[in-house]
C-alpha cells in the first residue's frame, strides 16, 4: 500500500484527496478516527494526525471538538480547482513535450485512449 517515493503521511493525505475527488467522501462525512486509521494500516498516530492536519490547513476537512474530522462544504470543488491548476502548471507541459517528441497527434491519442476514439 505504501511506497518509498513519498512520506507516508503524504500518501495517506493523497488517498483521502482521491476519495474526495472520486466522490467517495462527501461534505459532512466523517473521516475515520486517527486511532482507527493507525490501527488499520499499522501507522504511527502522529503520521495520521499530520496527514489530517494538512487537510485541515487546506480547509478540506474540519475538526469538531470531541467528534472528529468532517469533510467541509465545497471541499471537492476546491480540490478540483487546485488539482486542475496544478496539472496544467506542472504535469501538462511535460506531457505535451513528450507527445511532441513522439510525434503523436490528437487522432492517434484518441484512438489509443481506453474506449477508443471519441
N, C-alpha and C positions, 0 to 999 in steps of 0.2 A: 504494500500500500504506500509506503513512504520510500522516497529515493534520496540519493545523496546530492542531488543538484540544487536543492534549496533547503533552508531551515524548515524543520517540521512545523513550527508554528505558522510559517508562511504557506506551507502546503495545506494545512488544516484550514486556514483562512480562505485559500483559493477554493477548497472543497465547498465551504459554505457559500462563497460567492457564486460558484457554479450552480448550487442548488437554488439560489435566489434568481439567477438568470434563467434557469430552466423552469421556474415557477413551482418548484417543489416546496419552497418556503415562501409563504405569503405574508403580507402585512398583518401584524398581530399574532403570528405564530410564535410559539416559544421555542428557543433553541434548547437542545439537551443541556443538562447541567454540566458544569466543568467537571464535577466528580464523575458523572456518568461517562462523558467522553474519555476522561483519563483512564477509567477502568476498562471501557470497551476497547480502546486502542492501545492500552498499556503505555500511556504517556504520563509525563510529569504534569500535575495540575497547573504548575506555573507556565508550562508550554501552552496548555489550552487557554489559560487566562490571558496570555499575551496575544494569542490569535483573536480572542473575543474582544480584547481591549482595542485592537486596531479596528475592528468592525464598529465598535462604539465611537472611536475617534472619527471615523468616516460617516457617522450618523446613519449607518445601515441597520444597526440594532441599538436598543436602549436597555439600560439596566433598570429594573423595577425592584426597589429595595425589598428584600425578603421574598421575592417571587422568582427572579431570574432574569434572563435576557430575552427580549422580544424583537421581532422584525418591525422596523419603523414603516410608517406610511411613506410611499414613494421610493422605497429602497431600490426596487427593481428598475424604475425609471432612471434614478440617479446612476445606478450601476451601468445601465445600457449606454447612457450618455458618456460616462467616463471611459468605459471599455471601448466604445466605438472611436472616441477621440484618441485613445492610446493605440488602438490598432492602426488607425490612419497615420499617426505620427511615428510609431515605432516599427510595426510589422509590415505595413503595406509597402513602404519604399524598398525594403529588402526583397520582398516577394515580387514586386514589379520588376526590379532589376534582374532577378533570376529568370522570370518569364521572358524578358527581353533577350537575355543571354542564350536561352534555349531556343529562341526563335519561335515561340508559341504565339498563336493568335487567339482571338476570342472564340472563333468557331472550334478550334482544336480543344480549347479548355472546356467549352460547354459540352462537347461530345465525350470528353473524358470524365466529366463530372458524374458522380453517383446518380443514377436515374436517367442518364443520357442527356441529350441536348434539350434545351428549353425551347 
